[in-house]
């Protein structure tokens, strides 16, 4: 034998203002979802910008070493090279 489970929500729908409260709840859900989507998009854009800023030094034009350092390195290499 099955017993009927009372569902109080069905009784509340006939009450005046219940439809307006349901619409308000739905509008709040929609607004919250849109706000969360906008916040997620802004956060994604912020992280994307940060990634490009962090990658920038890796793609920057490299400067040549000063010539006196190059000559000094070459002289050190010749000084410590084994005699042939």
C-alpha positions in Angstrom: 0.0 0.0 0.0 1.4 3.4 -1.0 0.9 6.4 1.2 0.7 9.8 -0.2 3.5 12.2 0.8 2.2 15.7 1.4 3.9 18.2 -0.7 3.4 21.6 0.9 4.8 23.5 -2.2 1.7 22.6 -4.2 -0.5 24.2 -1.6 1.6 27.4 -1.5 1.4 28.0 -5.3 -2.2 29.1 -4.9 -1.3 31.7 -2.3 -1.2 35.3 -3.6 2.4 36.5 -4.3 3.8 33.0 -4.6 4.4 33.4 -8.4 6.2 36.7 -7.8 8.5 35.1 -5.2 9.3 32.3 -7.6 10.1 34.8 -10.3 12.3 36.7 -7.9 14.2 33.5 -6.9 14.7 32.7 -10.6 15.9 36.3 -11.4 18.3 36.1 -8.5 19.6 32.8 -9.8 20.1 34.3 -13.3 21.8 37.4 -11.9 24.1 35.4 -9.8 25.0 33.1 -12.7 25.7 36.0 -15.0 27.8 37.7 -12.3 29.8 34.5 -11.7 30.4 34.1 -15.5 31.6 37.7 -15.8 33.9 37.3 -12.8 35.3 34.1 -14.3 35.9 35.8 -17.6 37.6 38.8 -16.0 39.8 36.5 -13.9 40.7 34.4 -17.0 41.6 37.6 -18.9 43.7 38.8 -16.0 45.6 35.5 -15.9 46.1 35.6 -19.7 47.6 39.1 -19.4 49.8 38.0 -16.6 51.0 35.1 -18.6 52.0 37.3 -21.5 53.8 39.8 -19.2 55.7 36.9 -17.7 56.6 35.5 -21.1 57.8 38.8 -22.4 61.4 38.6 -21.2 61.8 35.2 -22.8 61.0 36.7 -26.2 62.8 40.1 -25.8 65.7 41.0 -28.0 68.9 39.7 -26.6 71.8 42.1 -26.2 75.3 41.1 -27.2 77.8 40.7 -24.4 80.3 43.6 -24.0 83.4 43.1 -26.1 85.8 43.4 -23.2 84.1 40.4 -21.6 84.4 38.4 -24.8 88.1 39.2 -25.1 88.7 38.4 -21.5 87.0 35.0 -21.8 88.9 34.2 -25.0 92.2 35.1 -23.2 91.3 32.9 -20.2 90.5 30.0 -22.5 93.9 30.4 -24.3 95.7 30.7 -21.0 94.2 27.5 -19.5 94.1 25.5 -22.8 96.4 22.5 -22.8 99.6 23.0 -24.9 99.4 21.3 -28.3 
